[in-house]
Amino acid sequence: MYLNCHTYYSLRFGTFSEEELLRLAKQNHVKKLALTDINNTSACLNFVREAPKYGVSPVLGIDFRNGADQCFVGIAKNNDGYQELNEYLSYHLHNALEIPQCAPDFENVFVVYPFEKVLLNEKHDFLPHEFIGISVKDLRRLPFSRLKKLKHKLVVQQPVTFRNKRDFNAHRLLRAIDNNVLLSKLDKNEEADLEEKMFLIENLVEVFSENRYILENTQKLLDQCSVHFDFSKNRKPQNLKYYTGSKQKDEVLLEKLCLEGLPKRYEKITESIQKRLQKELRLIKEMGFVSYFLINWDIVTYAKKQGFYYVGRGSGANSIVAYLLFITDVDPIDLDLYFERFINLCRANPPDFDIDFSWHDREEMTRYIFDRFKHVALVGTYVTFKYKGVVRELGKVFGLPKEEIDALGEGKTVALKLDSMAKLVLKYGKLIEGMPNYVSVHASGILISERPLHCFSATFIPPKGFATVHFDMVIAEDVGLFKFDILAQRGLGKIKDTLAIIRQNRPEKVNFDIHDVSKFYTDPVINNLIKTAQCMGCFYVESPAMRMLLKKLEVDNYLGLVAASSIIRPGVAKSGMMREYILRHRNPGRAEERGHPVMLAVMPETYGVMVYQEDVIKVAHYFADLDLGEADVLRRGMSGKFRSRDEFEKVKGKFRNNCIKKGYDEKLIDEIWHQIASFAGYAFAKGHSASYAVESYQSLFLRAYFPLEYMVAVLNNGGGFYRPEFYVHEARMLGAAIHPPCINQSQIANVIYGKQIYLGFMYLRELEQRVMQRIVAEREQNGCFESLEEFVDRVPISIEQLSILIRIDAFRFTGINKHELLWKAHLILSKGKRSGHPKLFPPKRQKFQIPKLHTTDLETAFEQWELLGFPLCSPFELLQEPPKSKNGQRDLHRYLNRHIDIYGYLVTVKNTSTHKGERMHFATLLDQYGEVFDTVLFPPVAAKYRFRGRGIYRFYGKVVSEFGFLSIEVIKMQKQDYVPDPRYADMKTGNRKRLATSHRLEGLGEF
């Protein structure tokens, strides 16, 4: 009897989940009801999936509204009707159109107009599928309206939006947030009625007892409605069924591609390779995943034709078929990758392929997929209300001052004497926190379906311009839609750009194949970089944590790097197994002494320690006797929404029961479960780690043999883990001469000539993009500039923009001091005016006698700091007092287990908490010789000393070694002062020469 029910996917309107709606229906003896969220279908599929658990027959529809103004409710008779509704809503969402007051002539949809709207619009003619909705509140007015004569058109439309008064209050707050108004100013028309609740079905029938025909009409309508989606374990995939159009052709093509790939990938095709290939092909065909592989092959084939670099990773990297199709560059035979992690007969979903492209190329690849295949959409995701955001929004709704909102957001409630308003913010903040705020786009997922995606959901168009479904990846998999992951990654952009820079700067050296990574694995130069952690700028191995791990593990080979790539993940460290792995790696015999025989038997390569995702499957299968399907449920259930699923809870119980039956000690069971629970959701599949290691080796090869070109590419791709200044510093340490932007040498991005690196105009934060483009275009077309005057004649520019270029010394080729150039610039251009377009004859300019001016190195450094964000000299040269200690990273070994006095320029700080919740810091710094060292501030010291932003700090602490990695346990520290900025120091001492000069120049105007 309920045709108009909302969940909190009626965004900023509804107040509870689809499961709460079903629970409410069961409590009120409702056997069939329609979910009709407002202009949204996010909850629909999960509503259908969950409904049988509550004894409810699900009906789907959409409540079409313009804001809070209800136009009509569309209720699907069947799946075709649901598709009609989705297509209609999507058309309006895609084109940002208002919903018409009258519904179109649907074929498989019932339309219910609200009683009030029909009265106001004086609609008289109704099509067979159109009805008028009567709520409990409307019953009082029905006898006095003209609509009482239309008995055959009246149905029950009792909206369901709230469970109680608290929900109503939350609803009002959500509406105020949506309208960006104070709660006291919220228009009543923006609210739902307090009576939009679900009543016991018996009570509802009693209320309508005098109008039984309305109940009969409603029941008749509901009886004609039924939708079905297959959520069973043996559901068929809904992805594109056949790549070529037929099953036979697909299978023939896949086999042909594999046979073509064999001699390209393997010099000697052994029997084990043949057996592995045949086993995989048989399973891929049996599971119906042939088209899935061919689609991925199609995507990477197009990328190769376009010259786009890519890396294929994910569990699919465990597959020899993927290796032969060049979807991945990871050899599963060489790495002995666990086949059952990739695919098994108990697994309903296909293997996961994450294909990384350069951030430059990803959008074109996405567009290709949309153009190449018929039914395509991006996967959605839900952006929920987070605590700070809720507090900020509710603070505004209640009219709290900004300072109080900030304090509440930071959790500083003790310092505040909370008034009633602040208490309400916190009270309702907890209720609203976690609710969906809006639907966004999954970071990488693309759906390629056999049927139109409007069979499953409406779609919207985010800023990137690609249709996106309303549901997330979990629901997509539930219904049999398996995403293709197309990701953007800057690491690949670095590799691609480095190769282009090498061709330009050192063309004679382009005699290598960047994809022939097997040669890199045995290169002693590259492996020494890994062992010594000289990996600045290199993909996945440059962070302080990774640098620390590489040194502790003494990694100097490919397999070691593969393991390190997964060990560094949060879960392994959280379970305490990172430390145990290092201990077992460094101490032969410890594994046999400490490890369980079953664990050692299934994971000998990692000393019986779970490192990779497939280790969870191995342990669950061999240690706890779960079948492979159950083991995979366990692996998937360790992260995200799946953890709360019934399937996961059942498998979790079986894991424990099986272990008890096998006679394992309770303590051992708890320990193994703790390891699984703490790390499975974060760990990589081994093939995934191997893919990362491949890209790391490619980056390391370029870093080893073309270090300056590589650093330029790193900078041009936005850097990496660190700020740009540290990659500039690294380039200098590697032998480059670094120059600030130059009118005649620089491009928008950084550029290198031999060993001379010219910073790009892009670092001048206040320089307009169009000015950069004009400079480069004019220079390329008509040659270099010879003077400031010529530059002004050729490039349209304002005095403000020109001043930025002069201050950074971009006209130093003229040999004229920049202060004198500023005089000239102001004489040529008055403030607020721009230079003209290039003229046929250069204008005659009056010559002026400009006083001789000078610039100090100190002035230059502070000018660079202001304009670039960092100085090009050593920051230690700017200290007010020179360092009292000459110690650097090179001296740490001499001070082992002793105290050291050392200065460091802050690179990065990691703030973390102990298991007791106490704050501590790990900091990485540069010493005065440009070398990196690390410090740790344990809670007592962290409570006393804090890092106060960028700058140079003096430390006193103890040098300690952990597995050979040296760091300093700080006892005390102090931030050091820089010299005053000389550009403003003159003003403070009364020397206002520059200010006066500026005023005089501004008053001169044009001559």
LUMLOSE-210931 format. One record per residue (C-alpha): residue in three letters; x, y, z. Coordinates in steps of 0.5 Angstrom, whole numbers, plus 500, padded with zeros to 3 digits. Example, Ala and Ser with C-alpha at 12.3 -4.5 7.8 and 13.67 -1.06 7.14 Angstrom:
2
ALA525491516
SER527498514
***
This chain:
1007
MET500500500
TYR506505500
LEU508507493
ASN512513495
CYS518511500
HIS524515501
THR531513504
TYR537518505
TYR539517498
SER534522497
LEU539527498
ARG539532503
PHE532530504
GLY531523507
THR534520513
PHE535513513
SER538507509
GLU534502505
GLU535497510
GLU532501515
LEU526502510
LEU525495510
ARG526493517
LEU521499518
ALA516495513
LYS517489517
GLN515492523
ASN509495520
HIS507488517
VAL508491510
LYS509486505
LYS510490498
LEU512497498
ALA515502493
LEU522505494
THR522512490
ASP527516492
ILE528523489
ASN531524483
ASN536518485
THR536511484
SER542509488
ALA539505493
CYS534501488
LEU539495487
ASN541494494
PHE533495496
VAL532489491
ARG537485494
GLU536485501
ALA528485501
PRO527478501
LYS531478508
TYR525482511
GLY519478507
VAL518484502
SER516484495
PRO520490492
VAL517495487
LEU522501484
GLY520508482
ILE522515482
ASP520521486
PHE520526480
ARG521533483
ASN524540482
GLY528541489
ALA522540494
ASP517541489
GLN514534487
CYS511533480
PHE509526480
VAL512519482
GLY513514477
ILE513506479
ALA515501474
LYS511495473
ASN517491471
ASN524492469
ASP522495462
GLY519500466
TYR525501471
GLN529502465
GLU524507462
LEU524511468
ASN532511469
GLU532514461
TYR527519463
LEU531522469
SER538521466
TYR535525460
HIS534531465
LEU540530469
HIS544530463
ASN541536460
ALA540540467
LEU533541465
GLU527542470
ILE522536471
PRO515537467
GLN509538471
CYS506532467
ALA509525466
PRO510523459
ASP506517456
PHE510511459
GLU509504457
ASN511500463
VAL510505468
PHE505507473
VAL504515474
VAL502518481
TYR500525481
PRO500528488
PHE493530490
GLU495537491
LYS498538485
VAL492535481
LEU487540485
LEU492546483
ASN493544476
GLU486543474
LYS488536471
HIS482533468
ASP484528463
PHE488522466
LEU491516461
PRO490509463
HIS497509467
GLU496515471
PHE493516478
ILE492521483
GLY495520490
ILE491521497
SER495521503
VAL492520510
LYS492528511
ASP489529504
LEU483524506
ARG480530510
ARG479534504
LEU477529499
PRO470529500
PHE470537498
SER474536492
ARG472535485
LEU477529485
LYS472525489
LYS468523482
LEU474520479
LYS474514484
HIS478509479
LYS484514479
LEU485514486
VAL490511490
VAL494511497
GLN500515497
GLN502516504
PRO509518503
VAL515515508
THR520520510
PHE521519517
ARG521514523
ASN520519528
LYS521526531
ARG528526531
ASP528524523
PHE524530522
ASN529534526
ALA535531522
HIS531532515
ARG529540517
LEU537541518
LEU539537511
ARG534542508
ALA537548511
ILE544545509
ASP541544502
ASN538551501
ASN544554505
VAL540558510
LEU539559517
LEU534554520
SER530559522
LYS529562515
LEU528555512
ASP521556508
LYS516551510
ASN515549502
GLU522546503
GLU520541508
ALA516535508
ASP510534512
LEU511531519
GLU506526518
GLU510522512
LYS511516516
MET509509516
PHE503506520
LEU502499521
ILE498496515
GLU492494519
ASN492502521
LEU492504514
VAL487500512
GLU482502518
VAL484510516
PHE482508509
SER476504511
GLU470508508
ASN474509502
ARG475502500
TYR476503493
ILE482507494
LEU485501497
GLU483496492
ASN486501486
THR492501490
GLN493493491
LYS491492484
LEU497497482
LEU502494486
ASP500487484
GLN502489477
CYS509491479
SER515486479
VAL522487478
HIS527482478
PHE535482479
ASP539476480
PHE544477486
SER545469487
LYS552466487
ASN551463480
ARG549469477
LYS551471470
PRO556476469
GLN552483466
ASN558485462
LEU559485455
LYS558478453
TYR562477447
TYR567481444
THR567479437
GLY559478437
SER560470438
LYS562465444
GLN566461438
LYS570467435
ASP572470442
GLU575463444
VAL578463437
LEU581470438
LEU583469445
GLU587463443
LYS590466437
LEU593472441
CYS596467446
LEU600463441
GLU602470438
GLY604472445
LEU608466447
PRO615467443
LYS614474444
ARG614473452
TYR619467452
GLU625465449
LYS624458451
ILE617455451
THR617450457
GLU612444458
SER610448465
ILE608454461
GLN604450456
LYS600447462
ARG599453465
LEU596457459
GLN592451458
LYS589451465
GLU588458465
LEU584458458
ARG580452460
LEU578456466
ILE577463463
LYS572459458
GLU568455463
MET567462467
GLY565466461
PHE571471462
VAL573471455
SER570477453
TYR573481459
PHE580479457
LEU579481450
ILE576488452
ASN582489456
TRP587487451
ASP583492446
ILE584497451
VAL592496452
THR592495444
TYR589502443
ALA594505448
LYS600502445
LYS598505438
GLN597512441
GLY604511444
PHE601511451
TYR605508457
TYR601504461
VAL602499467
GLY597493468
ARG596490475
GLY591488480
SER590480481
GLY590479473
ALA597480474
ASN597473476
SER595470469
ILE599468464
VAL594470459
ALA594477461
TYR602477460
LEU601474453
LEU596479451
PHE601484454
ILE595487459
THR601486464
ASP608486464
VAL609481470
ASP611474468
PRO607469473
ILE611463472
ASP618467474
LEU614469480
ASP610463481
LEU604467482
TYR598464486
PHE593462480
GLU587461485
ARG588468487
PHE587470480
ILE581465478
ASN578459481
LEU571456480
CYS568458486
ARG569465484
ALA563469481
ASN567475479
PRO573476474
PRO580478476
ASP581485477
PHE585489472
ASP588496474
ILE591499468
ASP595505470
PHE596511464
SER599517465
TRP595523468
HIS596526461
ASP593520457
ARG587517462
GLU582522459
GLU583520452
MET583513454
THR576514457
ARG573517451
TYR576511447
ILE572506451
PHE566510451
ASP566511443
ARG569504442
PHE563500446
LYS556501446
HIS553501453
VAL558504458
ALA558508464
LEU563510470
VAL562507477
GLY559512482
THR561513489
TYR558516495
VAL561522498
THR558522505
PHE558527511
LYS564527515
TYR564530522
LYS568536521
GLY563538515
VAL557536518
VAL559541524
ARG561546519
GLU554546516
LEU550545522
GLY554551525
LYS552555519
VAL545553520
PHE544554527
GLY548561526
LEU554560530
PRO560564530
LYS566562525
GLU571561531
GLU566557535
ILE564552529
ASP572551528
ALA573549535
LEU567544535
GLY570542528
GLU577541532
GLY573537538
LYS575542543
THR569542546
VAL572542553
ALA574549552
LEU567551550
LYS562552555
LEU557549550
ASP550553550
SER544549547
MET545551540
ALA552548540
LYS550542544
LEU545541538
VAL550541533
LEU554535536
LYS547531537
TYR545532530
GLY552532527
LYS552524530
LEU546523526
ILE547526520
GLU555524520
GLY555518515
MET549520511
PRO550520503
ASN551528501
TYR552527494
VAL554522489
SER560522486
VAL565518481
HIS569512483
ALA577514482
SER577509476
GLY571504475
ILE568503468
LEU562499466
ILE562496460
SER555492459
GLU551487455
ARG545491456
PRO544499457
LEU546501463
HIS539504464
CYS537497466
PHE540498472
SER540505474
ALA539512472
THR546516470
PHE548523471
ILE554527468
PRO560530472
PRO564535470
LYS569530466
GLY563529462
PHE562522462
ALA555518464
THR556515471
VAL551511474
HIS548512481
PHE551506485
ASP558504487
MET562498485
VAL560493491
ILE553494488
ALA555493481
GLU559487483
ASP553484487
VAL548485480
GLY554482476
LEU557488473
PHE564488474
LYS568494473
PHE574496468
ASP579500472
ILE583505468
LEU587510473
ALA591516472
GLN598516475
ARG604521475
GLY609516475
LEU608514468
GLY608521466
LYS615521468
ILE617515464
LYS614518458
ASP617525459
THR624523461
LEU624519454
ALA622525450
ILE627529454
ILE633524453
ARG631524445
GLN632532445
ASN638533450
ARG642526449
PRO639523442
GLU645519442
LYS643515448
VAL636513446
ASN639506445
PHE635502450
ASP628499451
ILE624501457
HIS620495457
ASP625490457
VAL625490464
SER629483465
LYS635487464
PHE634492469
TYR633487475
THR640484474
ASP643491473
PRO648492479
VAL648500479
ILE640500479
ASN640495485
ASN645499489
LEU640505488
ILE635501491
LYS640498497
THR642505499
ALA635508498
GLN637513493
CYS630513490
MET628520490
GLY623521485
CYS622514483
PHE615511483
TYR613508490
VAL620507493
GLU621514494
SER618516501
PRO621516508
ALA618509510
MET620506504
ARG627508504
MET627506511
LEU624499509
LEU629498503
LYS635499508
LYS632495513
LEU631489509
GLU637490505
VAL633490498
ASP638489492
ASN634485487
TYR627485484
LEU624479488
GLY626483494
LEU622490492
VAL616486490
ALA616484497
ALA617490500
SER612494496
SER606490500
ILE610489506
ILE610497507
ARG602497506
PRO599499513
GLY596492515
VAL602488515
ALA605494519
LYS599494524
SER599487525
GLY606487527
MET608482522
MET613487518
ARG618487524
GLU617480524
TYR618479517
ILE625483517
LEU627479523
ARG626473520
HIS629476513
ARG635478517
ASN636472522
PRO636465519
GLY633460523
ARG628465526
ALA622463521
GLU623455523
GLU623457530
ARG617462531
GLY613460525
HIS607455525
PRO609449520
VAL603450516
MET604457515
LEU611456513
ALA609450508
VAL604455504
MET608461505
PRO616459505
GLU618465500
THR616470506
TYR618466512
GLY611464514
VAL609471514
MET602474510
VAL605479506
TYR600479500
GLN593478499
GLU593471496
ASP596469503
VAL590470506
ILE587465501
LYS592460502
VAL592461510
ALA584460510
HIS585454505
TYR590450508
PHE590452515
ALA583453516
ASP580448511
LEU576453508
ASP574452500
LEU577457495
GLY570460494
GLU570461502
ALA577464502
ASP576469497
VAL570471501
LEU574472507
ARG579476503
ARG574481500
GLY570481507
MET576485510
SER575491507
GLY569496506
LYS562495506
PHE563487505
ARG565486512
SER558487515
ARG555482510
ASP552476512
GLU556472507
PHE563474511
GLU560473518
LYS558466516
VAL565464513
LYS569468519
GLY565463524
LYS567457520
PHE574459520
ARG574459527
ASN570452528
ASN575449523
CYS581451527
ILE578448533
LYS576442530
LYS583441527
GLY586442535
TYR589449534
ASP591452540
GLU586458542
LYS592463542
LEU594461535
ILE587462532
ASP587469535
GLU594471533
ILE592468526
TRP586471525
HIS588478528
GLN594478522
ILE588477517
ALA583482520
SER589487520
PHE592487514
ALA588483508
GLY584489506
TYR590493505
ALA595488502
PHE597488495
ALA596481491
LYS603479489
GLY602480482
HIS600487484
SER606488488
ALA610486482
SER607491477
TYR609496482
ALA616493482
VAL616493474
GLU615501474
SER619502480
TYR625499476
GLN623503470
SER624509474
LEU630507477
PHE633505470
LEU632513468
ARG634515475
ALA641511474
TYR643513467
PHE639519466
PRO638523472
LEU638530470
GLU633528465
TYR629524470
MET629530475
VAL626535470
ALA620530468
VAL619529475
LEU618536476
ASN614537470
ASN609532472
GLY608535479
GLY613532483
GLY612526487
PHE612525495
TYR616531496
ARG615539495
PRO618541488
GLU624544491
PHE627538494
TYR627535487
VAL630541484
HIS635540490
GLU636533488
ALA638535481
ARG643540483
MET646534488
LEU646530481
GLY650535478
ALA645540475
ALA646548474
ILE639550476
HIS637557473
PRO631561475
PRO626562469
CYS629566463
ILE625570458
ASN629567452
GLN631560455
SER625557459
GLN618554457
ILE612554461
ALA615547464
ASN622546466
VAL627545461
ILE634542460
TYR640544456
GLY646539457
LYS646540465
GLN643547465
ILE636546468
TYR632552467
LEU626553471
GLY619554468
PHE614560468
MET609555471
TYR613556478
LEU611563478
ARG605563482
GLU602569480
LEU604569473
GLU598568468
GLN597562464
ARG596566458
VAL602571459
MET606564459
GLN603562453
ARG604569449
ILE612569451
VAL613562449
ALA609563442
GLU612569440
ARG619567441
GLU618560437
GLN615565432
ASN620571431
GLY626569435
CYS629571442
PHE628577445
GLU634582445
SER632587450
LEU626589455
GLU624594450
GLU623589445
PHE620584449
VAL614590451
ASP613591444
ARG612584442
VAL608581448
PRO602584450
ILE603584458
SER601589464
ILE606592468
GLU604588474
GLN606581470
LEU612584467
SER614586474
ILE614579476
LEU618577471
ILE623582472
ARG624581480
ILE625573478
ASP631576474
ALA628573467
PHE631579463
ARG638577466
PHE641576459
THR640584458
GLY646585463
ILE642590466
ASN640590474
LYS633588475
HIS632595479
GLU634599473
LEU629594469
LEU624596474
TRP625603473
LYS625602465
ALA618598466
HIS615603469
LEU617608465
ILE614604459
LEU608602462
SER604605467
LYS600602472
GLY593598469
LYS595599462
ARG598593457
SER603594452
GLY600593445
HIS600588440
PRO606587435
LYS607593431
LEU610594424
PHE615599426
PRO618599433
PRO616605437
LYS621611438
ARG622611446
GLN625617450
LYS632615453
PHE632616461
GLN638617465
ILE637611470
PRO641611477
LYS646605478
LEU642600482
HIS645594485
THR642587488
THR645583493
ASP645575493
LEU640576500
GLU635580496
THR635575490
ALA634569495
PHE628572498
GLU625574492
GLN626567489
TRP623565496
GLU617569495
LEU616568487
LEU618561486
GLY616558493
PHE623556495
PRO630560494
LEU635557489
CYS641558494
SER642553500
PRO637555506
PHE643555511
GLU646561507
LEU640565510
LEU640563517
GLN641569522
GLU646565526
PRO651560522
PRO650553525
LYS654552531
SER655544529
LYS658542523
ASN655535524
GLY651532518
GLN648525516
ARG655523514
ASP657523521
LEU651519524
HIS655512524
ARG660516529
TYR655518534
LEU652511534
ASN649510541
ARG651517543
HIS648524543
ILE649529537
ASP648536535
ILE645537528
TYR642542524
GLY636540519
TYR632543513
LEU625540514
VAL623536508
THR617532511
VAL613530518
LYS609524519
ASN604525525
THR602519528
SER599516534
THR601510539
HIS596505541
LYS595509547
GLY593515543
GLU599519544
ARG602523539
MET609522536
HIS613525530
PHE617522524
ALA621527521
THR626527515
LEU631533514
LEU636535509
ASP643537513
GLN647543511
TYR651538506
GLY644536502
GLU644529505
VAL638526508
PHE637524515
ASP631522519
THR629523526
VAL623521531
LEU620525537
PHE617520542
PRO610522545
PRO614526551
VAL618530547
ALA613531542
ALA608534547
LYS614539549
TYR616540542
ARG612542536
PHE614543528
ARG612550526
GLY612549519
ARG618549514
GLY625552516
ILE631549519
TYR631546526
ARG637544531
PHE636538534
TYR640534540
GLY638527540
LYS641520541
VAL643516534
VAL640509534
SER640504529
GLU634499527
PHE636493523
GLY642498520
PHE638504519
LEU640510523
SER636515526
ILE636520531
GLU631520537
VAL630527539
ILE631530546
LYS630537544
MET630541538
GLN629549536
LYS627552530
GLN632557527
ASP631564525
TYR633567518
VAL636573517
PRO630579516
ASP628580509
PRO633585506
ARG627588502
TYR623590508
ALA629591513
ASP630598509
MET623600511
LYS624598518
THR630602519
GLY627608516
ASN631607509
ARG625608504
LYS629609498
ARG625603494
LEU618605497
ALA619612495
THR622610488
SER616606487
HIS611612489
ARG615616484
LEU615611478
GLU607610479
GLY606617478
LEU610618472
GLY605615467
GLU607614460
PHE612619456
***
